[in-house]
């Protein structure tokens, strides 16, 4: 929440659906709820692309001092699930 609210990059340990844990540096742009799971829609600096992360699969978070600027929202909306809506 701190990384999202303060526009700071975050270093996360993320476990994918196969149980593989990776370390990612991300810019959190959107949070959305798709019953029954919360997601972070983020710019993944390792992949240089938009990725979604299930909040319940994030194992650890370190908020970094690096600030980021919000990127244009349309690519994020296109990458999100069809049921996700801006609030």
Residue pairs with C-beta under 8 A, 6 or more apart in sequence:
2 8
2 63
3 9
3 10
3 28
3 61
3 63
3 64
4 28
4 31
4 40
6 63
6 67
7 27
7 67
7 68
7 69
7 70
8 63
8 64
8 65
8 66
8 67
8 68
9 25
9 26
9 27
9 45
9 64
9 66
9 67
9 68
10 25
10 26
10 27
10 28
10 61
10 62
10 63
10 64
11 23
11 24
11 25
11 61
11 62
11 64
12 23
12 24
12 25
12 26
12 53
12 58
12 59
12 60
12 61
12 62
13 21
13 22
13 23
13 58
13 59
13 60
13 61
14 21
14 22
14 23
14 24
14 53
14 57
14 58
14 59
15 21
15 57
15 58
15 59
16 22
16 57
17 57
21 59
24 44
24 45
24 46
24 47
24 51
24 53
25 44
25 45
25 46
25 64
26 40
26 42
26 43
26 44
26 45
26 51
26 53
27 42
27 43
27 45
27 68
27 71
28 40
28 41
28 42
29 41
29 42
29 43
29 70
29 71
29 73
29 76
30 40
30 41
30 42
30 73
30 76
30 80
30 84
30 86
31 38
31 39
31 40
31 41
31 55
32 38
32 39
32 41
32 80
32 81
32 84
33 39
34 81
34 83
34 84
37 54
37 55
37 56
38 54
38 55
38 56
39 52
39 53
39 54
39 55
39 80
39 81
39 84
40 52
40 53
40 55
40 58
41 50
41 51
41 52
41 76
41 79
41 80
41 84
42 50
42 51
42 52
42 53
43 49
43 50
43 51
43 68
43 71
44 50
44 51
50 75
50 76
50 79
52 79
52 80
52 81
73 86
77 84
77 86
